[in-house]
Amino acid sequence: MNIYKPQVQQLELLMVKEEEKCVPAKRVDIVSLRLVKETSLLYKDRAIRSPEDGYNLFKQFLGELDREYLVVMCLDVKNQPTAINVCHIGSLNASIVHPREVMKAGILSNAASILICHNHPSGQPEPSQEDIDVTNRLAEAGRIMGIELIDHLIIGDGRYVSLKDKGYF
């Protein structure tokens, strides 16, 4: 079954009259979206039950970095990680975060929830006011989209801060 309009109707759309001037019709691409697995890593604990579990997996993934990375971990309904996505690589002390980009990995991987993490290359994991504001925007976006933000971890020098445990959202 052909889901596209018959060829006659397509031909009629080729030219559109606009103030007595012929303008070609707009071509719209038909696309598909998919995640592409780049690599994988083993996680022995299987599920994320605490901020420390999230920290242990993130530090295994991130290692030592010289600039800020914002990473999204997608979780299923049993809080088992299904995907990890580097959402943004920032500069030495900043990273631009937009809910659309953070939620994209969660949507594409059918996540029930997400856990986000970013590092502070300075080694000090204390959250800035911008970190807190971004977290609240992401939590609200997650509520609207049905993908719960379960925590935002900031890591640095072998330590981490959980913004949820600190009561910031």
C-alpha positions in Angstrom: 0.0 0.0 0.0 1.4 3.4 -1.0 1.1 5.9 1.8 2.1 8.8 -0.3 -0.3 11.0 -2.4 -0.9 9.9 -6.0 1.6 11.3 -8.6 -1.0 13.7 -10.0 -1.4 15.4 -6.7 2.4 15.6 -6.3 2.7 17.2 -9.7 0.1 19.8 -8.8 2.2 20.7 -5.7 5.3 21.3 -7.8 4.4 24.9 -8.5 2.6 27.2 -6.1 1.2 30.6 -7.1 2.3 33.3 -4.8 1.4 36.9 -5.8 1.5 35.9 -9.5 5.0 34.5 -9.1 5.8 30.8 -9.4 7.7 29.4 -6.4 8.9 25.8 -6.3 7.3 23.6 -3.7 9.2 22.7 -0.5 10.8 19.3 -0.4 10.3 17.5 2.9 12.8 14.8 3.9 11.4 11.5 5.2 13.7 10.3 8.0 14.1 7.7 10.6 15.8 8.0 14.0 17.9 5.5 15.8 20.6 5.1 18.4 24.0 3.8 17.3 26.0 1.7 19.8 29.6 2.9 19.8 30.9 0.6 22.5 29.8 -0.9 25.8 31.1 -1.5 29.3 30.3 -4.1 32.0 28.5 -3.0 35.1 28.5 -5.7 37.8 25.8 -4.2 40.1 23.2 -4.3 37.3 20.9 -1.6 38.8 21.4 1.9 40.2 20.1 2.0 43.8 22.0 5.0 45.2 24.0 8.0 44.1 27.1 6.0 44.9 26.1 3.4 42.4 25.7 6.1 39.7 29.0 7.6 40.7 30.8 4.3 40.4 29.5 3.7 36.9 30.1 7.3 35.8 33.7 7.4 37.1 34.4 4.1 35.2 33.0 5.7 32.0 34.5 9.1 32.4 38.0 8.6 33.9 40.1 11.7 34.1 39.0 14.6 32.0 40.4 18.1 31.4 37.1 19.8 30.6 33.4 19.5 31.6 31.4 16.6 30.2 27.7 16.3 30.7 26.6 12.7 30.5 23.2 11.1 30.5 22.5 7.6 31.8 19.3 6.1 30.6 17.5 3.7 32.9 14.8 1.1 32.5 11.9 0.6 34.9 14.1 -1.5 37.2 16.7 1.3 37.3 19.1 -0.8 35.2 21.3 1.3 32.9 20.5 0.8 29.2 22.5 3.5 27.6 25.1 6.2 28.4 25.3 9.3 26.2 27.9 12.2 26.2 25.4 15.0 25.8 27.9 17.9 25.8 31.5 18.6 26.1 32.2 22.0 27.5 35.2 24.1 28.4 37.4 24.1 31.4 34.7 25.6 33.6 31.4 25.7 31.6 29.0 23.5 29.7 25.9 24.6 27.9 22.9 22.4 28.8 19.5 22.4 27.1 16.7 20.1 28.1 16.0 19.1 24.5 19.5 17.7 24.1 19.5 15.9 27.5 16.1 14.3 26.9 16.9 13.2 23.4 18.9 10.1 24.5 16.2 9.2 27.0 13.5 9.4 24.3 15.4 7.4 21.8 16.3 4.7 24.3 12.8 4.4 25.7 14.1 5.3 29.2 11.8 5.3 32.2 14.2 7.7 33.9 17.6 9.3 33.5 20.6 10.1 35.8 22.8 12.9 34.7 26.3 13.6 35.7 28.9 16.2 34.9 32.5 16.6 36.1 34.2 19.7 37.5 37.8 19.6 36.2 38.8 21.9 39.1 38.2 18.9 41.3 35.7 20.7 43.5 32.3 18.9 43.1 30.2 21.6 44.9 27.3 22.8 42.7 27.1 26.3 41.3 23.8 28.2 41.2 23.8 27.5 37.4 24.1 23.7 38.2 21.1 24.0 40.5 19.0 26.0 38.0 19.8 23.6 35.1 18.9 20.6 37.3 15.5 22.1 38.2 14.8 22.8 34.5 15.7 19.3 33.6 13.6 17.8 36.4 10.6 19.9 35.1 11.2 18.8 31.5 11.4 15.2 32.6 8.1 15.5 34.5 6.4 16.9 31.4 7.9 14.2 29.1 7.4 11.3 31.5 11.1 10.6 32.0 12.0 11.1 35.6 15.3 12.8 36.5 16.4 10.6 39.4 19.6 12.6 40.2 22.3 14.9 39.0 25.7 14.0 40.2 28.7 16.3 40.1 32.1 14.6 40.3 35.6 15.8 40.9 38.8 14.5 42.6 37.4 11.1 43.7 34.3 12.7 45.3 30.8 13.4 44.2 27.8 15.5 45.2 24.2 14.3 44.6 22.0 17.3 44.0 19.0 15.2 45.0 20.5 14.3 48.3 21.3 17.9 48.9 17.6 18.8 48.4 18.1 21.0 45.3 15.3 19.4 43.4 
